[in-house]
């Protein structure tokens, strides 16, 4: 996969753009020969034939390489700055600003990671030992610390379990660490799939909530709780 990616990226970001420019020049030269040389002249026949050979060869090479590498286009279309922190333009790596990378990594990119060949999906879990305080509609509250001054909120559907409360989801890791040299992230954030609340704890809620309520993302780090894009 790594070798395929390097070759395909070289073709689409460097070879093909250069070849396109060359073929445009060839087409322009053919038009010049067609309109500004004498019909039947040796120069027209020889030079025109050479240009036609170059044009046919360039187009044939492009079609052949595209047939070999077109899967790269499908994969490249899935990549965002949250997955790869650089772009290739004419074979040159252009870093994406850290601010844009950070913003993109806070988005649920599980669908993109799942479709990329260089990543493999693994299960992820994290136990939540915080006291469950209760719910209001789709909002579920958990205490922070023992002072009762702060809480965090999760908004969304939950399921109940006999285990301790926990979150379950997926994390994606590179199959080949050489992709890190191309600025691919080695391991994604953990993406929530199901939020489980202990059934017994849910029956002991007090209904009293602290004034300071934080979003869950500020408390449980490296997890993304939004829906996938």
N, C-alpha and C positions, 0 to 999 in steps of 0.2 A: 504493500500500500504506500509506503513512504517513497519508494523509487518511482512508482506510478505518479504520485502527486507532484514530485519534483519535475518530472518530464512533462506532464500535462500543463503545469503552471508555467513552465518555460515556454511551451508552445503557444499558449493562449495570451500570455502577458508580454512576451518578447518577440518570438518568431513570427507569429501571425500578424501582429501590427506592422512589423518591418516589411514582411512579405506583401501586405496589403498596399503599403506605400510604393513598393517597387512595382507591383502590378498596375497601379494607377499611372505610374510614369510610363510603363510599357504601353498601356492603352493610349495614353496621350501621344506617345511616339508613333504608334500605329496610325492614329488619325492624321498626324502630320505627314507621314509617308503617303497616306491615301489621298490627301488633298493637295499636297505640294510637290509631288514628284511625278515624273512623266510615266504614264501608263505603259507597261511593257519594258521599262528600263531595267538593266541588270541590278542597279542599286536598289530599286523598288522591290524586285523579286527576292534578292538575297537578304536585304535588311528586313523587309517585311516578313519573310519566312523565318528569320531568326527571332524576331519579336513574337511571332505567332507561336513558335516553339517554346519560348520562355513563358508566355502567357499560359499555354496549355500545361506546361510542366508545373508552374506555380499553382494553378488551380487544382491540378491532379494531386499534388503533394498536400495541399490544404484539405481537400476532401478526404484523402487517405488518413491523415493525422487526426482529423476531426472524428472519423469513424473509430479510431483507436481510443480517443481521449474524451469523447463527449460526456461520459459519466462524470468527469471532473466538473463540468459546468453545472450539473445538478447538485453536486456536493458543495461547490463554491457558493451557490446561491443561498445556501442555508447558513453560511457563516456570518456572524455579526461581531462587532468589537468585543462583546462579552465572551466570545469563544476564541478569537484570534486578535491579538493586539497590534496587528500591522496589516497593511495592504501592499500588494505587489503592483507597481505601475511601470511598464516597460522594463520589467526585470529588476527594478529597484524597490527595496523594502521601504515603505513609508510608515513610520510608527503612528498609531492612533493616540490621541491625547489621553493621558491617564484619567482625566475627569470623565470622558465619554466611555472609556473602558469600565470604570467603576459603576457608572449609571447602568450600563448594559448588563453587568453581572448581578444587578439587583432585580432583574426581570426573569421570569420563569422561562428558561430556554430549553426545557426538557424535551419538547417535540423536535427541536433542531438537533440536540445532542443525540437523541434516539435514532435519527435518520442518518447521522454521519458515520461513515465506515471506520474511522480511526478511533472511535470511542466505544467503550463497553459499559453497560448499565449494571450497577450494583445496588442492592438493597441498603437502606439506611434507616436507623432508628435513633431516637433520643428520648430518654425518660424525662418526665416532668415531675419533679418532686414538690413543686410549689402547691400550696393549699388552694383548692378550688373554692372560689367565693360565690359562684352562681352565674346566672345568665340573664340576658335581656334580649329577647328575640334571637338573632343570630350571633350576638356578642357573648363571649364567654370570658370570665375574669378569674385571674389567679393572683394570689398574694405574692409580693416580693419581700423577703426577709420576715422577721418576727415582730416588727414594730407596728404593722398594720397601716403604715402611712402610704404605701405605694402598691400598685397592682399593674399587671399587664393584661392586655385584651387580645383575644383571638376572635376574628369575625369569619364565620363560615359554618358549614355543616360539620357535625361531629358524630362519632359512634361511641358506644359505651362498651367497656370491657371489665373483666374481673381482675386484670393486671393493674399495676400502677399506671397512672396516666402517661401517655407517650405519644410522640409523633412518628409517623412512618412515611417513607418516601424513597426517592432514588438519588443516586449520585453517579456521575459519569467520569470515567478515568481513561486516559490514553492507553491504547493497546501497545503503541510503540513510542517510547519516550523521545525518540529522535524528532518528533513533531514539535517538541518544546523549543528546538533550535529555530523553528519557523514562527515562534511566538504564539503557538497554541497553548491554551491553559491546560495544565497537567491534570487537574481535578476540578470538576465543577462545584458549584454550591450544592447543598442538599435541597432537593425540591419536594415539598410536601405533597403527599397523596391522600393520607387519611390522618385525622386528628382523633385520638382515642382518649376518653375520659373515664376514670374509674367509676363504676356504677355505684358503689357504696359512698364514695366521696360526693358524688352528684346529689345524693339524697340527704347530705348534711349541710347544705348551704345555709348561710345566715342571712343573706340578702343585704348585708352591709358592705358598701364599697368605699375604698379610700378616695380622697379627692384627686390624688395624682394617679392618672391612668396612662401607662406607656403602651405604645404599639408593641406587639410581640417581637417584631424584627429588631428592636433595640435591646431585647433581653436574651433571646435565643439566637445567637449569632451564627452566621454561615448557613442559615436556612432561608429559603425563599418560600413565602406563603401565598403569593399571588397565583392566579390561574395562568397556565401557559399561554403564550401568544401564538 
